[in-house]
Structure formats: structure tokens, C-alpha cells
Amino acid sequence: MRVLVFGGTGFVGSALVPMLVARNHEVVVLSRTRAAESRLKAAGASLVVGDLLHPEGFAADLGRVDAMVLLAATPLFGKRLGNR
């Protein structure tokens, strides 16, 4: 199954993506930047760069998608959950 993960580079997504890959899913992560591209590739996932608020900029790059997981969220209290 081809799974698109919005927010796959965040705190929860960073744990979910390898779990999906381990279960033989083809995982595509939507991210605003290429910063995590090498980490995603090492985990067995692919990256599509785009902004969730502007789907016209990335929709053509997605191809067929069987399932979507939405983990993208606005920062809480001025910072991201994954910040340490």
C-alpha cells in the first residue's frame, strides 16, 4: 500500500514512517524542506517537497496514494513538539 504521511519528519512521524516501511508499505512523506531527505531515504521512504496549504504545488508529484496520515500541525506554545 502506498501511504502519504503529512508531518512525517516531526516527532510522531519520525517514529511512524519506519514502522510503515517495516510493514512493507511504500511511504511518501510531504515536507516543506529537503532537510530530512537523507534520513527518510535511509529509512526507506521517499520525500515530496511542498506546503500542505498549497497542494497545487505538489499534488502532481504524488501519483497514486492508497492512504494518508495527517500528523502536520501548527507549533504549540511557540515551538514544535520535537524540539528538545
PDB file with SEQRES, HELIX, SHEET and CRYST1 records, atoms N, CA, C and O in Angstrom:
SEQRES   1 A   84  MET ARG VAL LEU VAL PHE GLY GLY THR GLY PHE VAL GLY          
SEQRES   2 A   84  SER ALA LEU VAL PRO MET LEU VAL ALA ARG ASN HIS GLU          
SEQRES   3 A   84  VAL VAL VAL LEU SER ARG THR ARG ALA ALA GLU SER ARG          
SEQRES   4 A   84  LEU LYS ALA ALA GLY ALA SER LEU VAL VAL GLY ASP LEU          
SEQRES   5 A   84  LEU HIS PRO GLU GLY PHE ALA ALA ASP LEU GLY ARG VAL          
SEQRES   6 A   84  ASP ALA MET VAL LEU LEU ALA ALA THR PRO LEU PHE GLY          
SEQRES   7 A   84  LYS ARG LEU GLY ASN ARG                                      
HELIX    1 AA1 GLY A   13  ALA A   22  1                                  10    
HELIX    2 AA2 GLU A   37  ALA A   43  1                                   7    
HELIX    3 AA3 PRO A   55  GLY A   57  5                                   3    
HELIX    4 AA4 ALA A   59  LEU A   62  1                                   4    
SHEET    1 AA1 4 SER A  46  VAL A  49  0                                        
SHEET    2 AA1 4 GLU A  26  SER A  31  1                                        
SHEET    3 AA1 4 ARG A   2  PHE A   6  1                                        
SHEET    4 AA1 4 ALA A  67  LEU A  70  1                                        
CRYST1    1.000    1.000    1.000  90.00  90.00  90.00 P 1           1          
ATOM      1  N   MET A   1       0.841  -1.164   0.000  1.00  0.00           N  
ATOM      2  CA  MET A   1       0.000   0.000   0.000  1.00  0.00           C  
ATOM      3  C   MET A   1       0.898   1.244   0.000  1.00  0.00           C  
ATOM      4  O   MET A   1       1.897   1.296   0.717  1.00  0.00           O  
ATOM      5  N   ARG A   2       0.539   2.221  -0.794  1.00  0.00           N  
ATOM      6  CA  ARG A   2       1.291   3.474  -0.841  1.00  0.00           C  
ATOM      7  C   ARG A   2       0.652   4.470   0.142  1.00  0.00           C  
ATOM      8  O   ARG A   2      -0.516   4.833   0.001  1.00  0.00           O  
ATOM      9  N   VAL A   3       1.436   4.901   1.133  1.00  0.00           N  
ATOM     10  CA  VAL A   3       0.938   5.746   2.211  1.00  0.00           C  
ATOM     11  C   VAL A   3       1.625   7.103   2.148  1.00  0.00           C  
ATOM     12  O   VAL A   3       2.853   7.189   2.114  1.00  0.00           O  
ATOM     13  N   LEU A   4       0.828   8.152   2.132  1.00  0.00           N  
ATOM     14  CA  LEU A   4       1.333   9.516   2.172  1.00  0.00           C  
ATOM     15  C   LEU A   4       1.228  10.009   3.602  1.00  0.00           C  
ATOM     16  O   LEU A   4       0.156   9.960   4.204  1.00  0.00           O  
ATOM     17  N   VAL A   5       2.349  10.489   4.153  1.00  0.00           N  
ATOM     18  CA  VAL A   5       2.371  10.974   5.531  1.00  0.00           C  
ATOM     19  C   VAL A   5       2.652  12.470   5.518  1.00  0.00           C  
ATOM     20  O   VAL A   5       3.726  12.911   5.106  1.00  0.00           O  
ATOM     21  N   PHE A   6       1.680  13.235   5.969  1.00  0.00           N  
ATOM     22  CA  PHE A   6       1.863  14.672   6.171  1.00  0.00           C  
ATOM     23  C   PHE A   6       2.417  14.834   7.585  1.00  0.00           C  
ATOM     24  O   PHE A   6       1.796  14.369   8.540  1.00  0.00           O  
ATOM     25  N   GLY A   7       3.555  15.473   7.736  1.00  0.00           N  
ATOM     26  CA  GLY A   7       4.159  15.618   9.057  1.00  0.00           C  
ATOM     27  C   GLY A   7       5.056  14.446   9.411  1.00  0.00           C  
ATOM     28  O   GLY A   7       5.282  14.169  10.589  1.00  0.00           O  
ATOM     29  N   GLY A   8       5.562  13.767   8.417  1.00  0.00           N  
ATOM     30  CA  GLY A   8       6.396  12.590   8.645  1.00  0.00           C  
ATOM     31  C   GLY A   8       7.787  12.870   9.150  1.00  0.00           C  
ATOM     32  O   GLY A   8       8.515  11.934   9.482  1.00  0.00           O  
ATOM     33  N   THR A   9       8.188  14.134   9.219  1.00  0.00           N  
ATOM     34  CA  THR A   9       9.511  14.471   9.738  1.00  0.00           C  
ATOM     35  C   THR A   9       9.441  14.980  11.175  1.00  0.00           C  
ATOM     36  O   THR A   9      10.472  15.290  11.772  1.00  0.00           O  
ATOM     37  N   GLY A  10       8.255  15.068  11.724  1.00  0.00           N  
ATOM     38  CA  GLY A  10       8.082  15.560  13.091  1.00  0.00           C  
ATOM     39  C   GLY A  10       8.278  14.470  14.130  1.00  0.00           C  
ATOM     40  O   GLY A  10       8.771  13.383  13.828  1.00  0.00           O  
ATOM     41  N   PHE A  11       7.888  14.776  15.348  1.00  0.00           N  
ATOM     42  CA  PHE A  11       8.092  13.890  16.498  1.00  0.00           C  
ATOM     43  C   PHE A  11       7.396  12.537  16.310  1.00  0.00           C  
ATOM     44  O   PHE A  11       8.042  11.494  16.411  1.00  0.00           O  
ATOM     45  N   VAL A  12       6.110  12.545  16.042  1.00  0.00           N  
ATOM     46  CA  VAL A  12       5.354  11.295  15.868  1.00  0.00           C  
ATOM     47  C   VAL A  12       5.660  10.666  14.510  1.00  0.00           C  
ATOM     48  O   VAL A  12       5.827   9.451  14.403  1.00  0.00           O  
ATOM     49  N   GLY A  13       5.732  11.504  13.473  1.00  0.00           N  
ATOM     50  CA  GLY A  13       6.001  10.997  12.133  1.00  0.00           C  
ATOM     51  C   GLY A  13       7.334  10.283  12.012  1.00  0.00           C  
ATOM     52  O   GLY A  13       7.453   9.308  11.271  1.00  0.00           O  
ATOM     53  N   SER A  14       8.342  10.763  12.737  1.00  0.00           N  
ATOM     54  CA  SER A  14       9.665  10.129  12.705  1.00  0.00           C  
ATOM     55  C   SER A  14       9.635   8.717  13.259  1.00  0.00           C  
ATOM     56  O   SER A  14      10.484   7.898  12.906  1.00  0.00           O  
ATOM     57  N   ALA A  15       8.686   8.422  14.109  1.00  0.00           N  
ATOM     58  CA  ALA A  15       8.522   7.061  14.617  1.00  0.00           C  
ATOM     59  C   ALA A  15       7.616   6.231  13.706  1.00  0.00           C  
ATOM     60  O   ALA A  15       7.838   5.035  13.521  1.00  0.00           O  
ATOM     61  N   LEU A  16       6.600   6.872  13.143  1.00  0.00           N  
ATOM     62  CA  LEU A  16       5.634   6.158  12.309  1.00  0.00           C  
ATOM     63  C   LEU A  16       6.215   5.704  10.974  1.00  0.00           C  
ATOM     64  O   LEU A  16       5.966   4.578  10.545  1.00  0.00           O  
ATOM     65  N   VAL A  17       6.979   6.559  10.317  1.00  0.00           N  
ATOM     66  CA  VAL A  17       7.494   6.249   8.972  1.00  0.00           C  
ATOM     67  C   VAL A  17       8.281   4.937   8.955  1.00  0.00           C  
ATOM     68  O   VAL A  17       7.984   4.084   8.118  1.00  0.00           O  
ATOM     69  N   PRO A  18       9.274   4.727   9.840  1.00  0.00           N  
ATOM     70  CA  PRO A  18       9.986   3.438   9.802  1.00  0.00           C  
ATOM     71  C   PRO A  18       9.087   2.238  10.108  1.00  0.00           C  
ATOM     72  O   PRO A  18       9.317   1.142   9.597  1.00  0.00           O  
ATOM     73  N   MET A  19       8.067   2.444  10.937  1.00  0.00           N  
ATOM     74  CA  MET A  19       7.136   1.348  11.234  1.00  0.00           C  
ATOM     75  C   MET A  19       6.338   0.961   9.994  1.00  0.00           C  
ATOM     76  O   MET A  19       6.124  -0.225   9.743  1.00  0.00           O  
ATOM     77  N   LEU A  20       5.901   1.940   9.224  1.00  0.00           N  
ATOM     78  CA  LEU A  20       5.161   1.650   7.989  1.00  0.00           C  
ATOM     79  C   LEU A  20       6.054   0.952   6.973  1.00  0.00           C  
ATOM     80  O   LEU A  20       5.629   0.000   6.319  1.00  0.00           O  
ATOM     81  N   VAL A  21       7.294   1.423   6.838  1.00  0.00           N  
ATOM     82  CA  VAL A  21       8.239   0.804   5.902  1.00  0.00           C  
ATOM     83  C   VAL A  21       8.508  -0.642   6.319  1.00  0.00           C  
ATOM     84  O   VAL A  21       8.570  -1.533   5.471  1.00  0.00           O  
ATOM     85  N   ALA A  22       8.667  -0.874   7.616  1.00  0.00           N  
ATOM     86  CA  ALA A  22       8.929  -2.229   8.114  1.00  0.00           C  
ATOM     87  C   ALA A  22       7.772  -3.183   7.812  1.00  0.00           C  
ATOM     88  O   ALA A  22       7.959  -4.398   7.754  1.00  0.00           O  
ATOM     89  N   ARG A  23       6.581  -2.625   7.620  1.00  0.00           N  
ATOM     90  CA  ARG A  23       5.409  -3.437   7.287  1.00  0.00           C  
ATOM     91  C   ARG A  23       5.175  -3.482   5.777  1.00  0.00           C  
ATOM     92  O   ARG A  23       4.080  -3.788   5.307  1.00  0.00           O  
ATOM     93  N   ASN A  24       6.238  -3.166   5.035  1.00  0.00           N  
ATOM     94  CA  ASN A  24       6.258  -3.258   3.570  1.00  0.00           C  
ATOM     95  C   ASN A  24       5.337  -2.287   2.848  1.00  0.00           C  
ATOM     96  O   ASN A  24       4.883  -2.571   1.740  1.00  0.00           O  
ATOM     97  N   HIS A  25       5.059  -1.149   3.461  1.00  0.00           N  
ATOM     98  CA  HIS A  25       4.308  -0.109   2.785  1.00  0.00           C  
ATOM     99  C   HIS A  25       5.280   0.801   2.047  1.00  0.00           C  
ATOM    100  O   HIS A  25       6.409   1.007   2.492  1.00  0.00           O  
ATOM    101  N   GLU A  26       4.845   1.332   0.938  1.00  0.00           N  
ATOM    102  CA  GLU A  26       5.620   2.346   0.216  1.00  0.00           C  
ATOM    103  C   GLU A  26       5.221   3.685   0.844  1.00  0.00           C  
ATOM    104  O   GLU A  26       4.066   4.102   0.758  1.00  0.00           O  
ATOM    105  N   VAL A  27       6.188   4.348   1.471  1.00  0.00           N  
ATOM    106  CA  VAL A  27       5.889   5.553   2.244  1.00  0.00           C  
ATOM    107  C   VAL A  27       6.434   6.789   1.541  1.00  0.00           C  
ATOM    108  O   VAL A  27       7.602   6.850   1.156  1.00  0.00           O  
ATOM    109  N   VAL A  28       5.556   7.768   1.387  1.00  0.00           N  
ATOM    110  CA  VAL A  28       5.913   9.069   0.822  1.00  0.00           C  
ATOM    111  C   VAL A  28       5.622  10.111   1.898  1.00  0.00           C  
ATOM    112  O   VAL A  28       4.527  10.147   2.460  1.00  0.00           O  
ATOM    113  N   VAL A  29       6.604  10.950   2.175  1.00  0.00           N  
ATOM    114  CA  VAL A  29       6.453  11.992   3.193  1.00  0.00           C  
ATOM    115  C   VAL A  29       6.404  13.349   2.513  1.00  0.00           C  
ATOM    116  O   VAL A  29       7.241  13.657   1.665  1.00  0.00           O  
ATOM    117  N   LEU A  30       5.422  14.157   2.885  1.00  0.00           N  
ATOM    118  CA  LEU A  30       5.355  15.532   2.410  1.00  0.00           C  
ATOM    119  C   LEU A  30       6.030  16.420   3.440  1.00  0.00           C  
ATOM    120  O   LEU A  30       5.675  16.397   4.618  1.00  0.00           O  
ATOM    121  N   SER A  31       7.005  17.203   2.995  1.00  0.00           N  
ATOM    122  CA  SER A  31       7.719  18.115   3.877  1.00  0.00           C  
ATOM    123  C   SER A  31       7.920  19.437   3.165  1.00  0.00           C  
ATOM    124  O   SER A  31       8.006  19.490   1.938  1.00  0.00           O  
ATOM    125  N   ARG A  32       7.995  20.501   3.944  1.00  0.00           N  
ATOM    126  CA  ARG A  32       8.216  21.828   3.347  1.00  0.00           C  
ATOM    127  C   ARG A  32       9.651  22.023   2.885  1.00  0.00           C  
ATOM    128  O   ARG A  32       9.913  22.888   2.049  1.00  0.00           O  
ATOM    129  N   THR A  33      10.595  21.229   3.414  1.00  0.00           N  
ATOM    130  CA  THR A  33      12.005  21.367   3.044  1.00  0.00           C  
ATOM    131  C   THR A  33      12.613  19.995   2.772  1.00  0.00           C  
ATOM    132  O   THR A  33      12.003  18.961   3.045  1.00  0.00           O  
ATOM    133  N   ARG A  34      13.825  20.009   2.231  1.00  0.00           N  
ATOM    134  CA  ARG A  34      14.567  18.775   1.976  1.00  0.00           C  
ATOM    135  C   ARG A  34      15.484  18.405   3.148  1.00  0.00           C  
ATOM    136  O   ARG A  34      16.308  17.500   3.019  1.00  0.00           O  
ATOM    137  N   ALA A  35      15.355  19.084   4.273  1.00  0.00           N  
ATOM    138  CA  ALA A  35      16.269  18.894   5.410  1.00  0.00           C  
ATOM    139  C   ALA A  35      16.354  17.442   5.883  1.00  0.00           C  
ATOM    140  O   ALA A  35      17.432  16.994   6.274  1.00  0.00           O  
ATOM    141  N   ALA A  36      15.267  16.709   5.857  1.00  0.00           N  
ATOM    142  CA  ALA A  36      15.259  15.330   6.358  1.00  0.00           C  
ATOM    143  C   ALA A  36      15.344  14.292   5.246  1.00  0.00           C  
ATOM    144  O   ALA A  36      15.133  13.104   5.494  1.00  0.00           O  
ATOM    145  N   GLU A  37      15.648  14.719   4.033  1.00  0.00           N  
ATOM    146  CA  GLU A  37      15.623  13.799   2.894  1.00  0.00           C  
ATOM    147  C   GLU A  37      16.546  12.599   3.073  1.00  0.00           C  
ATOM    148  O   GLU A  37      16.134  11.472   2.800  1.00  0.00           O  
ATOM    149  N   SER A  38      17.773  12.807   3.520  1.00  0.00           N  
ATOM    150  CA  SER A  38      18.702  11.678   3.664  1.00  0.00           C  
ATOM    151  C   SER A  38      18.226  10.727   4.762  1.00  0.00           C  
ATOM    152  O   SER A  38      18.376   9.513   4.622  1.00  0.00           O  
ATOM    153  N   ARG A  39      17.664  11.242   5.834  1.00  0.00           N  
ATOM    154  CA  ARG A  39      17.145  10.396   6.910  1.00  0.00           C  
ATOM    155  C   ARG A  39      15.953   9.570   6.428  1.00  0.00           C  
ATOM    156  O   ARG A  39      15.825   8.395   6.769  1.00  0.00           O  
ATOM    157  N   LEU A  40      15.086  10.192   5.635  1.00  0.00           N  
ATOM    158  CA  LEU A  40      13.931   9.474   5.103  1.00  0.00           C  
ATOM    159  C   LEU A  40      14.352   8.381   4.133  1.00  0.00           C  
ATOM    160  O   LEU A  40      13.825   7.269   4.172  1.00  0.00           O  
ATOM    161  N   LYS A  41      15.308   8.702   3.258  1.00  0.00           N  
ATOM    162  CA  LYS A  41      15.796   7.696   2.309  1.00  0.00           C  
ATOM    163  C   LYS A  41      16.425   6.516   3.044  1.00  0.00           C  
ATOM    164  O   LYS A  41      16.220   5.360   2.673  1.00  0.00           O  
ATOM    165  N   ALA A  42      17.194   6.822   4.092  1.00  0.00           N  
ATOM    166  CA  ALA A  42      17.818   5.757   4.881  1.00  0.00           C  
ATOM    167  C   ALA A  42      16.760   4.870   5.543  1.00  0.00           C  
ATOM    168  O   ALA A  42      16.981   3.676   5.745  1.00  0.00           O  
ATOM    169  N   ALA A  43      15.621   5.455   5.874  1.00  0.00           N  
ATOM    170  CA  ALA A  43      14.524   4.696   6.489  1.00  0.00           C  
ATOM    171  C   ALA A  43      13.711   3.929   5.453  1.00  0.00           C  
ATOM    172  O   ALA A  43      12.885   3.090   5.813  1.00  0.00           O  
ATOM    173  N   GLY A  44      13.938   4.211   4.164  1.00  0.00           N  
ATOM    174  CA  GLY A  44      13.206   3.514   3.114  1.00  0.00           C  
ATOM    175  C   GLY A  44      12.005   4.266   2.582  1.00  0.00           C  
ATOM    176  O   GLY A  44      11.192   3.696   1.855  1.00  0.00           O  
ATOM    177  N   ALA A  45      11.878   5.538   2.931  1.00  0.00           N  
ATOM    178  CA  ALA A  45      10.756   6.362   2.480  1.00  0.00           C  
ATOM    179  C   ALA A  45      11.237   7.349   1.426  1.00  0.00           C  
ATOM    180  O   ALA A  45      12.439   7.558   1.259  1.00  0.00           O  
ATOM    181  N   SER A  46      10.294   7.949   0.722  1.00  0.00           N  
ATOM    182  CA  SER A  46      10.641   8.988  -0.245  1.00  0.00           C  
ATOM    183  C   SER A  46      10.032  10.311   0.193  1.00  0.00           C  
ATOM    184  O   SER A  46       9.140  10.348   1.041  1.00  0.00           O  
ATOM    185  N   LEU A  47      10.517  11.381  -0.387  1.00  0.00           N  
ATOM    186  CA  LEU A  47      10.116  12.722   0.004  1.00  0.00           C  
ATOM    187  C   LEU A  47       9.516  13.475  -1.166  1.00  0.00           C  
ATOM    188  O   LEU A  47      10.019  13.407  -2.287  1.00  0.00           O  
ATOM    189  N   VAL A  48       8.442  14.189  -0.899  1.00  0.00           N  
ATOM    190  CA  VAL A  48       7.880  15.159  -1.827  1.00  0.00           C  
ATOM    191  C   VAL A  48       7.895  16.484  -1.091  1.00  0.00           C  
ATOM    192  O   VAL A  48       7.372  16.592   0.018  1.00  0.00           O  
ATOM    193  N   VAL A  49       8.498  17.498  -1.710  1.00  0.00           N  
ATOM    194  CA  VAL A  49       8.576  18.816  -1.084  1.00  0.00           C  
ATOM    195  C   VAL A  49       7.363  19.631  -1.480  1.00  0.00           C  
ATOM    196  O   VAL A  49       7.025  19.733  -2.659  1.00  0.00           O  
ATOM    197  N   GLY A  50       6.708  20.213  -0.480  1.00  0.00           N  
ATOM    198  CA  GLY A  50       5.545  21.037  -0.739  1.00  0.00           C  
ATOM    199  C   GLY A  50       4.950  21.553   0.554  1.00  0.00           C  
ATOM    200  O   GLY A  50       5.358  21.160   1.646  1.00  0.00           O  
ATOM    201  N   ASP A  51       3.994  22.425   0.414  1.00  0.00           N  
ATOM    202  CA  ASP A  51       3.313  23.027   1.552  1.00  0.00           C  
ATOM    203  C   ASP A  51       1.866  22.542   1.553  1.00  0.00           C  
ATOM    204  O   ASP A  51       1.167  22.656   0.546  1.00  0.00           O  
ATOM    205  N   LEU A  52       1.431  22.013   2.660  1.00  0.00           N  
ATOM    206  CA  LEU A  52       0.070  21.485   2.785  1.00  0.00           C  
ATOM    207  C   LEU A  52      -0.988  22.522   2.437  1.00  0.00           C  
ATOM    208  O   LEU A  52      -2.074  22.167   1.979  1.00  0.00           O  
ATOM    209  N   LEU A  53      -0.687  23.780   2.647  1.00  0.00           N  
ATOM    210  CA  LEU A  53      -1.635  24.846   2.348  1.00  0.00           C  
ATOM    211  C   LEU A  53      -1.690  25.199   0.864  1.00  0.00           C  
ATOM    212  O   LEU A  53      -2.558  25.961   0.440  1.00  0.00           O  
ATOM    213  N   HIS A  54      -0.767  24.648   0.072  1.00  0.00           N  
ATOM    214  CA  HIS A  54      -0.715  24.912  -1.368  1.00  0.00           C  
ATOM    215  C   HIS A  54      -0.553  23.599  -2.131  1.00  0.00           C  
ATOM    216  O   HIS A  54       0.506  23.351  -2.707  1.00  0.00           O  
ATOM    217  N   PRO A  55      -1.576  22.765  -2.143  1.00  0.00           N  
ATOM    218  CA  PRO A  55      -1.467  21.446  -2.776  1.00  0.00           C  
ATOM    219  C   PRO A  55      -1.198  21.496  -4.272  1.00  0.00           C  
ATOM    220  O   PRO A  55      -0.672  20.537  -4.836  1.00  0.00           O  
ATOM    221  N   GLU A  56      -1.549  22.593  -4.917  1.00  0.00           N  
ATOM    222  CA  GLU A  56      -1.290  22.690  -6.357  1.00  0.00           C  
ATOM    223  C   GLU A  56       0.203  22.609  -6.664  1.00  0.00           C  
ATOM    224  O   GLU A  56       0.585  22.279  -7.787  1.00  0.00           O  
ATOM    225  N   GLY A  57       1.047  22.905  -5.683  1.00  0.00           N  
ATOM    226  CA  GLY A  57       2.487  22.868  -5.885  1.00  0.00           C  
ATOM    227  C   GLY A  57       3.098  21.485  -5.789  1.00  0.00           C  
ATOM    228  O   GLY A  57       4.219  21.287  -6.258  1.00  0.00           O  
ATOM    229  N   PHE A  58       2.406  20.515  -5.198  1.00  0.00           N  
ATOM    230  CA  PHE A  58       2.988  19.185  -5.035  1.00  0.00           C  
ATOM    231  C   PHE A  58       2.075  18.037  -5.484  1.00  0.00           C  
ATOM    232  O   PHE A  58       2.543  16.909  -5.638  1.00  0.00           O  
ATOM    233  N   ALA A  59       0.807  18.303  -5.693  1.00  0.00           N  
ATOM    234  CA  ALA A  59      -0.154  17.229  -5.986  1.00  0.00           C  
ATOM    235  C   ALA A  59       0.253  16.385  -7.183  1.00  0.00           C  
ATOM    236  O   ALA A  59       0.065  15.168  -7.170  1.00  0.00           O  
ATOM    237  N   ALA A  60       0.801  17.002  -8.206  1.00  0.00           N  
ATOM    238  CA  ALA A  60       1.183  16.260  -9.415  1.00  0.00           C  
ATOM    239  C   ALA A  60       2.332  15.295  -9.145  1.00  0.00           C  
ATOM    240  O   ALA A  60       2.500  14.322  -9.880  1.00  0.00           O  
ATOM    241  N   ASP A  61       3.129  15.547  -8.100  1.00  0.00           N  
ATOM    242  CA  ASP A  61       4.283  14.703  -7.781  1.00  0.00           C  
ATOM    243  C   ASP A  61       3.920  13.475  -6.948  1.00  0.00           C  
ATOM    244  O   ASP A  61       4.763  12.601  -6.749  1.00  0.00           O  
ATOM    245  N   LEU A  62       2.703  13.395  -6.468  1.00  0.00           N  
ATOM    246  CA  LEU A  62       2.327  12.315  -5.560  1.00  0.00           C  
ATOM    247  C   LEU A  62       2.024  11.003  -6.262  1.00  0.00           C  
ATOM    248  O   LEU A  62       2.353   9.935  -5.746  1.00  0.00           O  
ATOM    249  N   GLY A  63       1.411  11.068  -7.414  1.00  0.00           N  
ATOM    250  CA  GLY A  63       0.991   9.836  -8.071  1.00  0.00           C  
ATOM    251  C   GLY A  63      -0.147   9.188  -7.312  1.00  0.00           C  
ATOM    252  O   GLY A  63      -0.904   9.868  -6.619  1.00  0.00           O  
ATOM    253  N   ARG A  64      -0.270   7.888  -7.437  1.00  0.00           N  
ATOM    254  CA  ARG A  64      -1.327   7.134  -6.762  1.00  0.00           C  
ATOM    255  C   ARG A  64      -1.022   7.048  -5.263  1.00  0.00           C  
ATOM    256  O   ARG A  64       0.112   6.774  -4.870  1.00  0.00           O  
ATOM    257  N   VAL A  65      -2.024   7.279  -4.444  1.00  0.00           N  
ATOM    258  CA  VAL A  65      -1.896   7.167  -2.986  1.00  0.00           C  
ATOM    259  C   VAL A  65      -3.064   6.334  -2.487  1.00  0.00           C  
ATOM    260  O   VAL A  65      -4.214   6.609  -2.830  1.00  0.00           O  
ATOM    261  N   ASP A  66      -2.780   5.311  -1.675  1.00  0.00           N  
ATOM    262  CA  ASP A  66      -3.827   4.446  -1.137  1.00  0.00           C  
ATOM    263  C   ASP A  66      -4.344   4.909   0.221  1.00  0.00           C  
ATOM    264  O   ASP A  66      -5.505   4.684   0.565  1.00  0.00           O  
ATOM    265  N   ALA A  67      -3.473   5.557   0.987  1.00  0.00           N  
ATOM    266  CA  ALA A  67      -3.867   6.012   2.324  1.00  0.00           C  
ATOM    267  C   ALA A  67      -3.068   7.260   2.679  1.00  0.00           C  
ATOM    268  O   ALA A  67      -1.957   7.465   2.192  1.00  0.00           O  
ATOM    269  N   MET A  68      -3.656   8.087   3.537  1.00  0.00           N  
ATOM    270  CA  MET A  68      -2.974   9.292   4.003  1.00  0.00           C  
ATOM    271  C   MET A  68      -3.038   9.348   5.521  1.00  0.00           C  
ATOM    272  O   MET A  68      -4.035   8.963   6.133  1.00  0.00           O  
ATOM    273  N   VAL A  69      -1.956   9.833   6.116  1.00  0.00           N  
ATOM    274  CA  VAL A  69      -1.895  10.049   7.557  1.00  0.00           C  
ATOM    275  C   VAL A  69      -1.547  11.513   7.762  1.00  0.00           C  
ATOM    276  O   VAL A  69      -0.532  11.989   7.254  1.00  0.00           O  
ATOM    277  N   LEU A  70      -2.380  12.225   8.500  1.00  0.00           N  
ATOM    278  CA  LEU A  70      -2.163  13.648   8.741  1.00  0.00           C  
ATOM    279  C   LEU A  70      -1.636  13.852  10.148  1.00  0.00           C  
ATOM    280  O   LEU A  70      -2.372  13.714  11.124  1.00  0.00           O  
ATOM    281  N   LEU A  71      -0.351  14.182  10.245  1.00  0.00           N  
ATOM    282  CA  LEU A  71       0.288  14.477  11.523  1.00  0.00           C  
ATOM    283  C   LEU A  71       0.763  15.925  11.576  1.00  0.00           C  
ATOM    284  O   LEU A  71       1.234  16.390  12.614  1.00  0.00           O  
ATOM    285  N   ALA A  72       0.639  16.626  10.473  1.00  0.00           N  
ATOM    286  CA  ALA A  72       1.099  18.013  10.414  1.00  0.00           C  
ATOM    287  C   ALA A  72       0.234  18.866  11.330  1.00  0.00           C  
ATOM    288  O   ALA A  72      -0.988  18.719  11.371  1.00  0.00           O  
ATOM    289  N   ALA A  73       0.885  19.754  12.059  1.00  0.00           N  
ATOM    290  CA  ALA A  73       0.164  20.625  12.985  1.00  0.00           C  
ATOM    291  C   ALA A  73       0.939  21.922  13.162  1.00  0.00           C  
ATOM    292  O   ALA A  73       2.134  21.999  12.876  1.00  0.00           O  
ATOM    293  N   THR A  74       0.246  22.912  13.628  1.00  0.00           N  
ATOM    294  CA  THR A  74       0.915  24.170  13.943  1.00  0.00           C  
ATOM    295  C   THR A  74       1.708  23.995  15.230  1.00  0.00           C  
ATOM    296  O   THR A  74       1.348  23.166  16.066  1.00  0.00           O  
ATOM    297  N   PRO A  75       2.779  24.759  15.403  1.00  0.00           N  
ATOM    298  CA  PRO A  75       3.568  24.662  16.635  1.00  0.00           C  
ATOM    299  C   PRO A  75       2.713  24.985  17.866  1.00  0.00           C  
ATOM    300  O   PRO A  75       1.850  25.861  17.821  1.00  0.00           O  
ATOM    301  N   LEU A  76       2.964  24.274  18.949  1.00  0.00           N  
ATOM    302  CA  LEU A  76       2.267  24.528  20.205  1.00  0.00           C  
ATOM    303  C   LEU A  76       3.124  25.405  21.104  1.00  0.00           C  
ATOM    304  O   LEU A  76       4.317  25.152  21.267  1.00  0.00           O  
ATOM    305  N   PHE A  77       2.541  26.401  21.669  1.00  0.00           N  
ATOM    306  CA  PHE A  77       3.245  27.266  22.617  1.00  0.00           C  
ATOM    307  C   PHE A  77       4.516  27.860  22.024  1.00  0.00           C  
ATOM    308  O   PHE A  77       5.501  28.057  22.735  1.00  0.00           O  
ATOM    309  N   GLY A  78       4.499  28.143  20.739  1.00  0.00           N  
ATOM    310  CA  GLY A  78       5.635  28.795  20.094  1.00  0.00           C  
ATOM    311  C   GLY A  78       6.766  27.892  19.673  1.00  0.00           C  
ATOM    312  O   GLY A  78       7.756  28.379  19.129  1.00  0.00           O  
ATOM    313  N   LYS A  79       6.662  26.585  19.902  1.00  0.00           N  
ATOM    314  CA  LYS A  79       7.724  25.677  19.445  1.00  0.00           C  
ATOM    315  C   LYS A  79       7.123  24.338  19.075  1.00  0.00           C  
ATOM    316  O   LYS A  79       5.999  24.011  19.457  1.00  0.00           O  
ATOM    317  N   ARG A  80       7.885  23.578  18.332  1.00  0.00           N  
ATOM    318  CA  ARG A  80       7.419  22.265  17.895  1.00  0.00           C  
ATOM    319  C   ARG A  80       7.554  21.247  19.024  1.00  0.00           C  
ATOM    320  O   ARG A  80       8.391  21.399  19.914  1.00  0.00           O  
ATOM    321  N   LEU A  81       6.718  20.205  18.978  1.00  0.00           N  
ATOM    322  CA  LEU A  81       6.791  19.165  19.996  1.00  0.00           C  
ATOM    323  C   LEU A  81       8.140  18.467  20.012  1.00  0.00           C  
ATOM    324  O   LEU A  81       8.612  18.067  21.076  1.00  0.00           O  
ATOM    325  N   GLY A  82       8.771  18.312  18.848  1.00  0.00           N  
ATOM    326  CA  GLY A  82      10.033  17.598  18.760  1.00  0.00           C  
ATOM    327  C   GLY A  82      11.240  18.370  19.231  1.00  0.00           C  
ATOM    328  O   GLY A  82      12.314  17.787  19.377  1.00  0.00           O  
ATOM    329  N   ASN A  83      11.103  19.668  19.475  1.00  0.00           N  
ATOM    330  CA  ASN A  83      12.239  20.461  19.960  1.00  0.00           C  
ATOM    331  C   ASN A  83      12.614  19.988  21.350  1.00  0.00           C  
ATOM    332  O   ASN A  83      11.762  19.684  22.185  1.00  0.00           O  
ATOM    333  N   ARG A  84      13.878  19.939  21.561  1.00  0.00           N  
ATOM    334  CA  ARG A  84      14.363  19.498  22.881  1.00  0.00           C  
ATOM    335  C   ARG A  84      15.011  20.648  23.607  1.00  0.00           C  
ATOM    336  O   ARG A  84      15.482  20.482  24.733  1.00  0.00           O  
TER     337      ARG A  84                                                      
END                                                                             
